[in-house]
Amino acid sequence: MIKEHNMLVPARCAATLILVLCSALAVGAQGKVTVKNVDVRKVSEATATAPARWVIRVKFSKTLDAGDVAAALMPQNYSILDTASKRYVPVCGEPDCAPQLAAPTNTGRDEPANTVKFQVADNLNVLTKDQYYVLVSNLTFGGTPLGKNLLASLPVKDGTATTGGEEADKYDAAKDRDDANYYFTGEVTRASGTDFNGSADLKVKQPFFTDWWGTSHSVGPFFELKASTDPKADPDSLEFGVDWKSRVGRARGPLQGVFWINKGKVEAERDFDNANLVWDTTLRFALKPLQNKHAIFYMRPYFGFELGKNIRSPLAEAEGKGLARGIGGTSLNLFFPFDEEEKRGISLEAIYERRWLLKREVSFEEADDKTLRAVTFGTNPRDWAEAKLNFKFTKFFGTYIGYEYGEQPPSFKLVDHKMKMGLIFSAKRKKEE
């Protein structure tokens, strides 16, 4: 039980009320670190013997290093001011509800460790606009003391409504296709020497978050489909299977985490005429983002292996052949926010990928007379690159122009300088409390 304590000290409340009136000046003077976002969620209703419980998340503009965590987890460094009643709502200091890191420790995603969550026990009844404020003090970032207290409005809408109770709040903006759980593009494309054609790219991934063996995991099925009206393109290129993502490395220096991703999947083309069964295992390195007030830059290099065998082919010489590939690459994202809280803005996302075929692979191609002939791929590296300039109208919807070049499995058919444009929807699922 969170014990209430009397903190109605007139001098302290008066000083904090002055901070409320001058919050913009205080944050501006601090300059280097700001509160980017504050989220409040009700996790239990009030009863006859206990007040309601609320979880508050405070997201900072800078990442907390290992040496900063101890101060960030002290409940006395956070205060909730109720300006209507001129009192403080106590922050929980008990082990089951004290402040803790909300990312990346408990999310399983490659996000910065810049969010702290804690609980309060009170009925946050709203009487006036901007009634509640979060005051943060005595923290360090990169070993440097905060210098100025941080102040931010707590967005409680009314006595019962909370941001956590809305269906839309279960989802957040995705940085790019790889980061998204739900992704769809409808586009118009033009490859070198061809007419314009329509195509679509669909990705659905349903993660389930859990903590095992002292670290966080997300496990769930996924399905990906790429389709095109181009008669020379593969009409149905798809992957489906199970994805398991585990955090295996903690934040250290410029590295904010290491993630081990395993996929058991089927990769197929041409309406399942050609299909491979593959185990895909990669290590992904999440580097700390570089950011200022105008832009945020993310970089996530990775390497791993793809091992498996062909399970279906229209050619006898290809069916049942084993495959082994090394894979390496990186994804990049440069985001220029218009509205950082709503995730609206312009982003440039790019990915480069190289595969080393450790064994020769056999596929097929269709001749002009519709006959099929075997095509053998040697052990030379196969490269693929894609870039998109996204214009996000909301955190989920937008439009883009893009470029693609290279070869991907299972057919390694060359995409020859393809330009494309279209509409995009992308979202990722938040971890539930």
ABEGO torsion letter per residue (X at the ends): XBBBBBABBAAAAAAAAAAAAAAAAAAAAAGABBBABBBBBBABBBBAABBBBBBBBBBBABBBBAAAAAAAABAAABBBBBAAAGBBBBBBABAAABBBBAOAAAAGBBBBBABBBBBBBBBBBBABBGABBBBBBGBBBGGBBAGBBBBBBBBBABAABBAAABAAAABBBBABAAABABBBBBBBBBBBGBBBBBBBBBBBBBBBBBBBGGBBBBBEBBBBBBBBABAABBABBBBBEBBBBBBABBBBEABAEBBBBBBBBBBBBGGGABBBBBBBBBBBBBBBBBBBAABBBBBBBBBEBBBEBBABBABAAABGBBBBBBBBEBBBBBBBBABAAAGBEBBBBBBBBBBBBABBBBBBBBBAAGBBBBBBBBABBBBBBBBBBBBBABAABBBBBBBBBEBBOAAGBBBBGBBBBEBBBBBBBBBBX
